[in-house]
């Protein structure tokens, strides 16, 4: 499933192509959208945990993630 969904973690991946991928994975389009939502949430939590190890406060964590997002845009 991850192979089918990993493209939705890419920056500015958009929300297109759910129907085709859902069909390939034997899921409904709604179930696929929920899976993508959960995958993104899990990715966000892991990213925050990793970045938190490099900063000394919660405020710095959010600033560091904001800088990362700007760098990727």
mmCIF file of the N, C-alpha and C atoms, coordinates in Angstrom:
data_MODEL
# 
_entry.id   MODEL 
# 
loop_
_atom_site.group_PDB 
_atom_site.id 
_atom_site.type_symbol 
_atom_site.label_atom_id 
_atom_site.label_alt_id 
_atom_site.label_comp_id 
_atom_site.label_asym_id 
_atom_site.label_entity_id 
_atom_site.label_seq_id 
_atom_site.pdbx_PDB_ins_code 
_atom_site.Cartn_x 
_atom_site.Cartn_y 
_atom_site.Cartn_z 
_atom_site.occupancy 
_atom_site.B_iso_or_equiv 
_atom_site.pdbx_formal_charge 
_atom_site.auth_seq_id 
_atom_site.auth_comp_id 
_atom_site.auth_asym_id 
_atom_site.auth_atom_id 
_atom_site.pdbx_PDB_model_num 
ATOM 1   N N  . UNK A 1 1  ? 0.829   -1.187 0.000   1.00 0.00 ? 1  UNK A N  1 
ATOM 2   C CA . UNK A 1 1  ? 0.000   0.000  0.000   1.00 0.00 ? 1  UNK A CA 1 
ATOM 3   C C  . UNK A 1 1  ? 0.876   1.254  0.000   1.00 0.00 ? 1  UNK A C  1 
ATOM 4   N N  . UNK A 1 2  ? 1.971   1.208  0.767   1.00 0.00 ? 2  UNK A N  1 
ATOM 5   C CA . UNK A 1 2  ? 2.842   2.378  0.827   1.00 0.00 ? 2  UNK A CA 1 
ATOM 6   C C  . UNK A 1 2  ? 3.344   2.767  -0.561  1.00 0.00 ? 2  UNK A C  1 
ATOM 7   N N  . UNK A 1 3  ? 3.706   1.794  -1.370  1.00 0.00 ? 3  UNK A N  1 
ATOM 8   C CA . UNK A 1 3  ? 4.184   2.098  -2.727  1.00 0.00 ? 3  UNK A CA 1 
ATOM 9   C C  . UNK A 1 3  ? 3.136   2.888  -3.513  1.00 0.00 ? 3  UNK A C  1 
ATOM 10  N N  . UNK A 1 4  ? 1.877   2.549  -3.336  1.00 0.00 ? 4  UNK A N  1 
ATOM 11  C CA . UNK A 1 4  ? 0.812   3.264  -4.030  1.00 0.00 ? 4  UNK A CA 1 
ATOM 12  C C  . UNK A 1 4  ? 0.550   4.639  -3.463  1.00 0.00 ? 4  UNK A C  1 
ATOM 13  N N  . UNK A 1 5  ? 0.852   4.832  -2.179  1.00 0.00 ? 5  UNK A N  1 
ATOM 14  C CA . UNK A 1 5  ? 0.519   6.091  -1.506  1.00 0.00 ? 5  UNK A CA 1 
ATOM 15  C C  . UNK A 1 5  ? 1.685   7.057  -1.349  1.00 0.00 ? 5  UNK A C  1 
ATOM 16  N N  . UNK A 1 6  ? 2.912   6.583  -1.483  1.00 0.00 ? 6  UNK A N  1 
ATOM 17  C CA . UNK A 1 6  ? 4.058   7.439  -1.158  1.00 0.00 ? 6  UNK A CA 1 
ATOM 18  C C  . UNK A 1 6  ? 4.118   8.718  -1.987  1.00 0.00 ? 6  UNK A C  1 
ATOM 19  N N  . UNK A 1 7  ? 3.576   8.703  -3.189  1.00 0.00 ? 7  UNK A N  1 
ATOM 20  C CA . UNK A 1 7  ? 3.564   9.913  -4.000  1.00 0.00 ? 7  UNK A CA 1 
ATOM 21  C C  . UNK A 1 7  ? 2.760   11.041 -3.370  1.00 0.00 ? 7  UNK A C  1 
ATOM 22  N N  . UNK A 1 8  ? 1.807   10.690 -2.487  1.00 0.00 ? 8  UNK A N  1 
ATOM 23  C CA . UNK A 1 8  ? 0.999   11.704 -1.825  1.00 0.00 ? 8  UNK A CA 1 
ATOM 24  C C  . UNK A 1 8  ? 1.737   12.367 -0.674  1.00 0.00 ? 8  UNK A C  1 
ATOM 25  N N  . UNK A 1 9  ? 2.926   11.901 -0.338  1.00 0.00 ? 9  UNK A N  1 
ATOM 26  C CA . UNK A 1 9  ? 3.755   12.554 0.668   1.00 0.00 ? 9  UNK A CA 1 
ATOM 27  C C  . UNK A 1 9  ? 4.649   13.614 0.034   1.00 0.00 ? 9  UNK A C  1 
ATOM 28  N N  . UNK A 1 10 ? 4.795   13.569 -1.274  1.00 0.00 ? 10 UNK A N  1 
ATOM 29  C CA . UNK A 1 10 ? 5.652   14.530 -1.961  1.00 0.00 ? 10 UNK A CA 1 
ATOM 30  C C  . UNK A 1 10 ? 5.043   15.915 -1.890  1.00 0.00 ? 10 UNK A C  1 
ATOM 31  N N  . UNK A 1 11 ? 5.927   16.911 -1.777  1.00 0.00 ? 11 UNK A N  1 
ATOM 32  C CA . UNK A 1 11 ? 5.476   18.287 -1.680  1.00 0.00 ? 11 UNK A CA 1 
ATOM 33  C C  . UNK A 1 11 ? 4.674   18.666 -2.916  1.00 0.00 ? 11 UNK A C  1 
ATOM 34  N N  . UNK A 1 12 ? 3.533   19.321 -2.712  1.00 0.00 ? 12 UNK A N  1 
ATOM 35  C CA . UNK A 1 12 ? 2.652   19.773 -3.798  1.00 0.00 ? 12 UNK A CA 1 
ATOM 36  C C  . UNK A 1 12 ? 2.221   18.625 -4.700  1.00 0.00 ? 12 UNK A C  1 
ATOM 37  N N  . UNK A 1 13 ? 1.969   17.452 -4.110  1.00 0.00 ? 13 UNK A N  1 
ATOM 38  C CA . UNK A 1 13 ? 1.576   16.296 -4.923  1.00 0.00 ? 13 UNK A CA 1 
ATOM 39  C C  . UNK A 1 13 ? 0.157   16.414 -5.448  1.00 0.00 ? 13 UNK A C  1 
ATOM 40  N N  . UNK A 1 14 ? -0.642  17.288 -4.831  1.00 0.00 ? 14 UNK A N  1 
ATOM 41  C CA . UNK A 1 14 ? -2.018  17.434 -5.270  1.00 0.00 ? 14 UNK A CA 1 
ATOM 42  C C  . UNK A 1 14 ? -2.883  16.290 -4.779  1.00 0.00 ? 14 UNK A C  1 
ATOM 43  N N  . UNK A 1 15 ? -4.115  16.317 -5.180  1.00 0.00 ? 15 UNK A N  1 
ATOM 44  C CA . UNK A 1 15 ? -5.074  15.316 -4.719  1.00 0.00 ? 15 UNK A CA 1 
ATOM 45  C C  . UNK A 1 15 ? -5.635  14.537 -5.903  1.00 0.00 ? 15 UNK A C  1 
ATOM 46  N N  . UNK A 1 16 ? -4.944  14.494 -6.990  1.00 0.00 ? 16 UNK A N  1 
ATOM 47  C CA . UNK A 1 16 ? -5.465  13.822 -8.169  1.00 0.00 ? 16 UNK A CA 1 
ATOM 48  C C  . UNK A 1 16 ? -5.056  12.359 -8.191  1.00 0.00 ? 16 UNK A C  1 
ATOM 49  N N  . UNK A 1 17 ? -5.813  11.577 -8.917  1.00 0.00 ? 17 UNK A N  1 
ATOM 50  C CA . UNK A 1 17 ? -5.442  10.195 -9.131  1.00 0.00 ? 17 UNK A CA 1 
ATOM 51  C C  . UNK A 1 17 ? -5.930  9.217  -8.088  1.00 0.00 ? 17 UNK A C  1 
ATOM 52  N N  . UNK A 1 18 ? -6.786  9.636  -7.167  1.00 0.00 ? 18 UNK A N  1 
ATOM 53  C CA . UNK A 1 18 ? -7.277  8.716  -6.150  1.00 0.00 ? 18 UNK A CA 1 
ATOM 54  C C  . UNK A 1 18 ? -8.013  7.538  -6.753  1.00 0.00 ? 18 UNK A C  1 
ATOM 55  N N  . UNK A 1 19 ? -8.873  7.783  -7.718  1.00 0.00 ? 19 UNK A N  1 
ATOM 56  C CA . UNK A 1 19 ? -9.718  6.714  -8.272  1.00 0.00 ? 19 UNK A CA 1 
ATOM 57  C C  . UNK A 1 19 ? -8.871  5.588  -8.866  1.00 0.00 ? 19 UNK A C  1 
ATOM 58  N N  . UNK A 1 20 ? -7.878  5.947  -9.648  1.00 0.00 ? 20 UNK A N  1 
ATOM 59  C CA . UNK A 1 20 ? -7.036  4.937  -10.297 1.00 0.00 ? 20 UNK A CA 1 
ATOM 60  C C  . UNK A 1 20 ? -6.239  4.121  -9.274  1.00 0.00 ? 20 UNK A C  1 
ATOM 61  N N  . UNK A 1 21 ? -5.643  4.800  -8.321  1.00 0.00 ? 21 UNK A N  1 
ATOM 62  C CA . UNK A 1 21 ? -4.848  4.099  -7.313  1.00 0.00 ? 21 UNK A CA 1 
ATOM 63  C C  . UNK A 1 21 ? -5.751  3.256  -6.412  1.00 0.00 ? 21 UNK A C  1 
ATOM 64  N N  . UNK A 1 22 ? -6.917  3.785  -6.061  1.00 0.00 ? 22 UNK A N  1 
ATOM 65  C CA . UNK A 1 22 ? -7.864  3.024  -5.235  1.00 0.00 ? 22 UNK A CA 1 
ATOM 66  C C  . UNK A 1 22 ? -8.242  1.721  -5.936  1.00 0.00 ? 22 UNK A C  1 
ATOM 67  N N  . UNK A 1 23 ? -8.469  1.801  -7.228  1.00 0.00 ? 23 UNK A N  1 
ATOM 68  C CA . UNK A 1 23 ? -8.841  0.610  -7.980  1.00 0.00 ? 23 UNK A CA 1 
ATOM 69  C C  . UNK A 1 23 ? -7.688  -0.404 -7.962  1.00 0.00 ? 23 UNK A C  1 
ATOM 70  N N  . UNK A 1 24 ? -6.470  0.067  -8.164  1.00 0.00 ? 24 UNK A N  1 
ATOM 71  C CA . UNK A 1 24 ? -5.308  -0.824 -8.164  1.00 0.00 ? 24 UNK A CA 1 
ATOM 72  C C  . UNK A 1 24 ? -5.122  -1.509 -6.814  1.00 0.00 ? 24 UNK A C  1 
ATOM 73  N N  . UNK A 1 25 ? -5.453  -0.800 -5.729  1.00 0.00 ? 25 UNK A N  1 
ATOM 74  C CA . UNK A 1 25 ? -5.270  -1.340 -4.389  1.00 0.00 ? 25 UNK A CA 1 
ATOM 75  C C  . UNK A 1 25 ? -6.508  -2.076 -3.871  1.00 0.00 ? 25 UNK A C  1 
ATOM 76  N N  . UNK A 1 26 ? -7.573  -2.093 -4.677  1.00 0.00 ? 26 UNK A N  1 
ATOM 77  C CA . UNK A 1 26 ? -8.792  -2.766 -4.269  1.00 0.00 ? 26 UNK A CA 1 
ATOM 78  C C  . UNK A 1 26 ? -9.531  -2.045 -3.150  1.00 0.00 ? 26 UNK A C  1 
ATOM 79  N N  . UNK A 1 27 ? -9.471  -0.724 -3.170  1.00 0.00 ? 27 UNK A N  1 
ATOM 80  C CA . UNK A 1 27 ? -10.098 0.105  -2.143  1.00 0.00 ? 27 UNK A CA 1 
ATOM 81  C C  . UNK A 1 27 ? -11.105 1.035  -2.791  1.00 0.00 ? 27 UNK A C  1 
ATOM 82  N N  . UNK A 1 28 ? -11.986 1.592  -1.956  1.00 0.00 ? 28 UNK A N  1 
ATOM 83  C CA . UNK A 1 28 ? -12.842 2.658  -2.461  1.00 0.00 ? 28 UNK A CA 1 
ATOM 84  C C  . UNK A 1 28 ? -12.017 3.946  -2.479  1.00 0.00 ? 28 UNK A C  1 
ATOM 85  N N  . UNK A 1 29 ? -12.473 4.912  -3.232  1.00 0.00 ? 29 UNK A N  1 
ATOM 86  C CA . UNK A 1 29 ? -11.760 6.190  -3.291  1.00 0.00 ? 29 UNK A CA 1 
ATOM 87  C C  . UNK A 1 29 ? -11.764 6.858  -1.915  1.00 0.00 ? 29 UNK A C  1 
ATOM 88  N N  . UNK A 1 30 ? -12.885 6.757  -1.193  1.00 0.00 ? 30 UNK A N  1 
ATOM 89  C CA . UNK A 1 30 ? -12.970 7.343  0.146   1.00 0.00 ? 30 UNK A CA 1 
ATOM 90  C C  . UNK A 1 30 ? -11.984 6.669  1.100   1.00 0.00 ? 30 UNK A C  1 
ATOM 91  N N  . UNK A 1 31 ? -11.895 5.353  1.047   1.00 0.00 ? 31 UNK A N  1 
ATOM 92  C CA . UNK A 1 31 ? -10.955 4.627  1.910   1.00 0.00 ? 31 UNK A CA 1 
ATOM 93  C C  . UNK A 1 31 ? -9.515  5.035  1.596   1.00 0.00 ? 31 UNK A C  1 
ATOM 94  N N  . UNK A 1 32 ? -9.218  5.239  0.330   1.00 0.00 ? 32 UNK A N  1 
ATOM 95  C CA . UNK A 1 32 ? -7.876  5.666  -0.058  1.00 0.00 ? 32 UNK A CA 1 
ATOM 96  C C  . UNK A 1 32 ? -7.583  7.062  0.475   1.00 0.00 ? 32 UNK A C  1 
ATOM 97  N N  . UNK A 1 33 ? -8.541  7.968  0.366   1.00 0.00 ? 33 UNK A N  1 
ATOM 98  C CA . UNK A 1 33 ? -8.354  9.324  0.883   1.00 0.00 ? 33 UNK A CA 1 
ATOM 99  C C  . UNK A 1 33 ? -8.088  9.295  2.387   1.00 0.00 ? 33 UNK A C  1 
ATOM 100 N N  . UNK A 1 34 ? -8.800  8.433  3.111   1.00 0.00 ? 34 UNK A N  1 
ATOM 101 C CA . UNK A 1 34 ? -8.575  8.305  4.549   1.00 0.00 ? 34 UNK A CA 1 
ATOM 102 C C  . UNK A 1 34 ? -7.188  7.730  4.835   1.00 0.00 ? 34 UNK A C  1 
ATOM 103 N N  . UNK A 1 35 ? -6.751  6.775  4.042   1.00 0.00 ? 35 UNK A N  1 
ATOM 104 C CA . UNK A 1 35 ? -5.419  6.188  4.210   1.00 0.00 ? 35 UNK A CA 1 
ATOM 105 C C  . UNK A 1 35 ? -4.338  7.242  3.972   1.00 0.00 ? 35 UNK A C  1 
ATOM 106 N N  . UNK A 1 36 ? -4.518  8.082  2.965   1.00 0.00 ? 36 UNK A N  1 
ATOM 107 C CA . UNK A 1 36 ? -3.562  9.150  2.678   1.00 0.00 ? 36 UNK A CA 1 
ATOM 108 C C  . UNK A 1 36 ? -3.533  10.140 3.838   1.00 0.00 ? 36 UNK A C  1 
ATOM 109 N N  . UNK A 1 37 ? -4.699  10.472 4.360   1.00 0.00 ? 37 UNK A N  1 
ATOM 110 C CA . UNK A 1 37 ? -4.793  11.391 5.498   1.00 0.00 ? 37 UNK A CA 1 
ATOM 111 C C  . UNK A 1 37 ? -4.029  10.837 6.695   1.00 0.00 ? 37 UNK A C  1 
ATOM 112 N N  . UNK A 1 38 ? -4.216  9.558  7.002   1.00 0.00 ? 38 UNK A N  1 
ATOM 113 C CA . UNK A 1 38 ? -3.521  8.922  8.128   1.00 0.00 ? 38 UNK A CA 1 
ATOM 114 C C  . UNK A 1 38 ? -2.017  8.849  7.869   1.00 0.00 ? 38 UNK A C  1 
ATOM 115 N N  . UNK A 1 39 ? -1.624  8.528  6.639   1.00 0.00 ? 39 UNK A N  1 
ATOM 116 C CA . UNK A 1 39 ? -0.203  8.448  6.295   1.00 0.00 ? 39 UNK A CA 1 
ATOM 117 C C  . UNK A 1 39 ? 0.473   9.802  6.477   1.00 0.00 ? 39 UNK A C  1 
ATOM 118 N N  . UNK A 1 40 ? -0.190  10.865 6.023   1.00 0.00 ? 40 UNK A N  1 
ATOM 119 C CA . UNK A 1 40 ? 0.372   12.208 6.191   1.00 0.00 ? 40 UNK A CA 1 
ATOM 120 C C  . UNK A 1 40 ? 0.496   12.570 7.669   1.00 0.00 ? 40 UNK A C  1 
ATOM 121 N N  . UNK A 1 41 ? -0.501  12.192 8.476   1.00 0.00 ? 41 UNK A N  1 
ATOM 122 C CA . UNK A 1 41 ? -0.440  12.462 9.914   1.00 0.00 ? 41 UNK A CA 1 
ATOM 123 C C  . UNK A 1 41 ? 0.723   11.740 10.567  1.00 0.00 ? 41 UNK A C  1 
ATOM 124 N N  . UNK A 1 42 ? 0.908   10.489 10.189  1.00 0.00 ? 42 UNK A N  1 
ATOM 125 C CA . UNK A 1 42 ? 2.017   9.715  10.737  1.00 0.00 ? 42 UNK A CA 1 
ATOM 126 C C  . UNK A 1 42 ? 3.352   10.314 10.304  1.00 0.00 ? 42 UNK A C  1 
ATOM 127 N N  . UNK A 1 43 ? 3.437   10.718 9.051   1.00 0.00 ? 43 UNK A N  1 
ATOM 128 C CA . UNK A 1 43 ? 4.664   11.342 8.553   1.00 0.00 ? 43 UNK A CA 1 
ATOM 129 C C  . UNK A 1 43 ? 4.955   12.623 9.330   1.00 0.00 ? 43 UNK A C  1 
ATOM 130 N N  . UNK A 1 44 ? 3.921   13.430 9.568   1.00 0.00 ? 44 UNK A N  1 
ATOM 131 C CA . UNK A 1 44 ? 4.086   14.690 10.300  1.00 0.00 ? 44 UNK A CA 1 
ATOM 132 C C  . UNK A 1 44 ? 4.603   14.419 11.719  1.00 0.00 ? 44 UNK A C  1 
ATOM 133 N N  . UNK A 1 45 ? 4.047   13.411 12.398  1.00 0.00 ? 45 UNK A N  1 
ATOM 134 C CA . UNK A 1 45 ? 4.488   13.082 13.753  1.00 0.00 ? 45 UNK A CA 1 
ATOM 135 C C  . UNK A 1 45 ? 5.959   12.633 13.766  1.00 0.00 ? 45 UNK A C  1 
ATOM 136 N N  . UNK A 1 46 ? 6.331   11.791 12.819  1.00 0.00 ? 46 UNK A N  1 
ATOM 137 C CA . UNK A 1 46 ? 7.717   11.313 12.754  1.00 0.00 ? 46 UNK A CA 1 
ATOM 138 C C  . UNK A 1 46 ? 8.662   12.471 12.443  1.00 0.00 ? 46 UNK A C  1 
ATOM 139 N N  . UNK A 1 47 ? 8.272   13.334 11.515  1.00 0.00 ? 47 UNK A N  1 
ATOM 140 C CA . UNK A 1 47 ? 9.097   14.499 11.179  1.00 0.00 ? 47 UNK A CA 1 
ATOM 141 C C  . UNK A 1 47 ? 9.292   15.381 12.406  1.00 0.00 ? 47 UNK A C  1 
ATOM 142 N N  . UNK A 1 48 ? 8.200   15.653 13.140  1.00 0.00 ? 48 UNK A N  1 
ATOM 143 C CA . UNK A 1 48 ? 8.311   16.486 14.332  1.00 0.00 ? 48 UNK A CA 1 
ATOM 144 C C  . UNK A 1 48 ? 9.215   15.841 15.380  1.00 0.00 ? 48 UNK A C  1 
ATOM 145 N N  . UNK A 1 49 ? 9.117   14.538 15.556  1.00 0.00 ? 49 UNK A N  1 
ATOM 146 C CA . UNK A 1 49 ? 9.980   13.845 16.514  1.00 0.00 ? 49 UNK A CA 1 
ATOM 147 C C  . UNK A 1 49 ? 11.450  13.976 16.132  1.00 0.00 ? 49 UNK A C  1 
ATOM 148 N N  . UNK A 1 50 ? 11.738  13.810 14.853  1.00 0.00 ? 50 UNK A N  1 
ATOM 149 C CA . UNK A 1 50 ? 13.132  13.898 14.390  1.00 0.00 ? 50 UNK A CA 1 
ATOM 150 C C  . UNK A 1 50 ? 13.675  15.312 14.536  1.00 0.00 ? 50 UNK A C  1 
ATOM 151 N N  . UNK A 1 51 ? 12.886  16.309 14.138  1.00 0.00 ? 51 UNK A N  1 
ATOM 152 C CA . UNK A 1 51 ? 13.343  17.694 14.238  1.00 0.00 ? 51 UNK A CA 1 
ATOM 153 C C  . UNK A 1 51 ? 13.465  18.102 15.697  1.00 0.00 ? 51 UNK A C  1 
ATOM 154 N N  . UNK A 1 52 ? 12.583  17.598 16.555  1.00 0.00 ? 52 UNK A N  1 
ATOM 155 C CA . UNK A 1 52 ? 12.626  17.941 17.990  1.00 0.00 ? 52 UNK A CA 1 
ATOM 156 C C  . UNK A 1 52 ? 13.948  17.537 18.624  1.00 0.00 ? 52 UNK A C  1 
ATOM 157 N N  . UNK A 1 53 ? 14.579  16.523 18.097  1.00 0.00 ? 53 UNK A N  1 
ATOM 158 C CA . UNK A 1 53 ? 15.870  16.091 18.636  1.00 0.00 ? 53 UNK A CA 1 
ATOM 159 C C  . UNK A 1 53 ? 16.993  17.066 18.312  1.00 0.00 ? 53 UNK A C  1 
ATOM 160 N N  . UNK A 1 54 ? 16.740  18.013 17.417  1.00 0.00 ? 54 UNK A N  1 
ATOM 161 C CA . UNK A 1 54 ? 17.790  18.948 16.998  1.00 0.00 ? 54 UNK A CA 1 
ATOM 162 C C  . UNK A 1 54 ? 17.600  20.354 17.552  1.00 0.00 ? 54 UNK A C  1 
ATOM 163 N N  . UNK A 1 55 ? 16.513  20.595 18.278  1.00 0.00 ? 55 UNK A N  1 
ATOM 164 C CA . UNK A 1 55 ? 16.237  21.928 18.823  1.00 0.00 ? 55 UNK A CA 1 
ATOM 165 C C  . UNK A 1 55 ? 16.033  21.827 20.327  1.00 0.00 ? 55 UNK A C  1 
ATOM 166 N N  . UNK A 1 56 ? 16.035  22.996 20.995  1.00 0.00 ? 56 UNK A N  1 
ATOM 167 C CA . UNK A 1 56 ? 15.955  22.975 22.458  1.00 0.00 ? 56 UNK A CA 1 
ATOM 168 C C  . UNK A 1 56 ? 14.606  23.394 23.036  1.00 0.00 ? 56 UNK A C  1 
ATOM 169 N N  . UNK A 1 57 ? 13.620  23.742 22.194  1.00 0.00 ? 57 UNK A N  1 
ATOM 170 C CA . UNK A 1 57 ? 12.304  24.112 22.721  1.00 0.00 ? 57 UNK A CA 1 
ATOM 171 C C  . UNK A 1 57 ? 11.227  23.887 21.668  1.00 0.00 ? 57 UNK A C  1 
ATOM 172 N N  . UNK A 1 58 ? 9.985   23.859 22.139  1.00 0.00 ? 58 UNK A N  1 
ATOM 173 C CA . UNK A 1 58 ? 8.837   23.675 21.249  1.00 0.00 ? 58 UNK A CA 1 
ATOM 174 C C  . UNK A 1 58 ? 8.739   24.826 20.250  1.00 0.00 ? 58 UNK A C  1 
ATOM 175 N N  . UNK A 1 59 ? 9.013   26.042 20.711  1.00 0.00 ? 59 UNK A N  1 
ATOM 176 C CA . UNK A 1 59 ? 8.963   27.204 19.817  1.00 0.00 ? 59 UNK A CA 1 
ATOM 177 C C  . UNK A 1 59 ? 9.985   27.067 18.703  1.00 0.00 ? 59 UNK A C  1 
ATOM 178 N N  . UNK A 1 60 ? 11.169  26.597 19.046  1.00 0.00 ? 60 UNK A N  1 
ATOM 179 C CA . UNK A 1 60 ? 12.197  26.402 18.025  1.00 0.00 ? 60 UNK A CA 1 
ATOM 180 C C  . UNK A 1 60 ? 11.804  25.281 17.063  1.00 0.00 ? 60 UNK A C  1 
ATOM 181 N N  . UNK A 1 61 ? 11.109  24.281 17.578  1.00 0.00 ? 61 UNK A N  1 
ATOM 182 C CA . UNK A 1 61 ? 10.646  23.174 16.733  1.00 0.00 ? 61 UNK A CA 1 
ATOM 183 C C  . UNK A 1 61 ? 9.773   23.698 15.611  1.00 0.00 ? 61 UNK A C  1 
ATOM 184 N N  . UNK A 1 62 ? 8.806   24.516 15.968  1.00 0.00 ? 62 UNK A N  1 
ATOM 185 C CA . UNK A 1 62 ? 7.885   25.022 14.939  1.00 0.00 ? 62 UNK A CA 1 
ATOM 186 C C  . UNK A 1 62 ? 8.589   25.973 13.967  1.00 0.00 ? 62 UNK A C  1 
ATOM 187 N N  . UNK A 1 63 ? 9.517   26.766 14.480  1.00 0.00 ? 63 UNK A N  1 
ATOM 188 C CA . UNK A 1 63 ? 10.286  27.640 13.579  1.00 0.00 ? 63 UNK A CA 1 
ATOM 189 C C  . UNK A 1 63 ? 11.147  26.818 12.625  1.00 0.00 ? 63 UNK A C  1 
ATOM 190 N N  . UNK A 1 64 ? 11.754  25.767 13.141  1.00 0.00 ? 64 UNK A N  1 
ATOM 191 C CA . UNK A 1 64 ? 12.609  24.917 12.311  1.00 0.00 ? 64 UNK A CA 1 
ATOM 192 C C  . UNK A 1 64 ? 11.792  24.219 11.219  1.00 0.00 ? 64 UNK A C  1 
ATOM 193 N N  . UNK A 1 65 ? 10.623  23.736 11.571  1.00 0.00 ? 65 UNK A N  1 
ATOM 194 C CA . UNK A 1 65 ? 9.749   23.089 10.576  1.00 0.00 ? 65 UNK A CA 1 
ATOM 195 C C  . UNK A 1 65 ? 9.271   24.105 9.559   1.00 0.00 ? 65 UNK A C  1 
ATOM 196 N N  . UNK A 1 66 ? 8.937   25.318 10.001  1.00 0.00 ? 66 UNK A N  1 
ATOM 197 C CA . UNK A 1 66 ? 8.541   26.372 9.048   1.00 0.00 ? 66 UNK A CA 1 
ATOM 198 C C  . UNK A 1 66 ? 9.670   26.658 8.052   1.00 0.00 ? 66 UNK A C  1 
ATOM 199 N N  . UNK A 1 67 ? 10.905  26.725 8.553   1.00 0.00 ? 67 UNK A N  1 
ATOM 200 C CA . UNK A 1 67 ? 12.057  26.962 7.673   1.00 0.00 ? 67 UNK A CA 1 
ATOM 201 C C  . UNK A 1 67 ? 12.239  25.803 6.692   1.00 0.00 ? 67 UNK A C  1 
ATOM 202 N N  . UNK A 1 68 ? 12.037  24.599 7.168   1.00 0.00 ? 68 UNK A N  1 
ATOM 203 C CA . UNK A 1 68 ? 12.143  23.413 6.305   1.00 0.00 ? 68 UNK A CA 1 
ATOM 204 C C  . UNK A 1 68 ? 11.097  23.463 5.193   1.00 0.00 ? 68 UNK A C  1 
ATOM 205 N N  . UNK A 1 69 ? 9.878   23.814 5.556   1.00 0.00 ? 69 UNK A N  1 
ATOM 206 C CA . UNK A 1 69 ? 8.796   23.906 4.558   1.00 0.00 ? 69 UNK A CA 1 
ATOM 207 C C  . UNK A 1 69 ? 9.125   24.980 3.523   1.00 0.00 ? 69 UNK A C  1 
ATOM 208 N N  . UNK A 1 70 ? 9.627   26.123 3.977   1.00 0.00 ? 70 UNK A N  1 
ATOM 209 C CA . UNK A 1 70 ? 10.004  27.187 3.037   1.00 0.00 ? 70 UNK A CA 1 
ATOM 210 C C  . UNK A 1 70 ? 11.129  26.734 2.114   1.00 0.00 ? 70 UNK A C  1 
ATOM 211 N N  . UNK A 1 71 ? 12.070  26.000 2.647   1.00 0.00 ? 71 UNK A N  1 
ATOM 212 C CA . UNK A 1 71 ? 13.196  25.520 1.834   1.00 0.00 ? 71 UNK A CA 1 
ATOM 213 C C  . UNK A 1 71 ? 12.727  24.519 0.784   1.00 0.00 ? 71 UNK A C  1 
ATOM 214 N N  . UNK A 1 72 ? 11.707  23.743 1.093   1.00 0.00 ? 72 UNK A N  1 
ATOM 215 C CA . UNK A 1 72 ? 11.206  22.727 0.164   1.00 0.00 ? 72 UNK A CA 1 
ATOM 216 C C  . UNK A 1 72 ? 10.251  23.306 -0.880  1.00 0.00 ? 72 UNK A C  1 
ATOM 217 N N  . UNK A 1 73 ? 9.726   24.487 -0.609  1.00 0.00 ? 73 UNK A N  1 
ATOM 218 C CA . UNK A 1 73 ? 8.748   25.090 -1.534  1.00 0.00 ? 73 UNK A CA 1 
ATOM 219 C C  . UNK A 1 73 ? 9.394   25.725 -2.726  1.00 0.00 ? 73 UNK A C  1 
# 
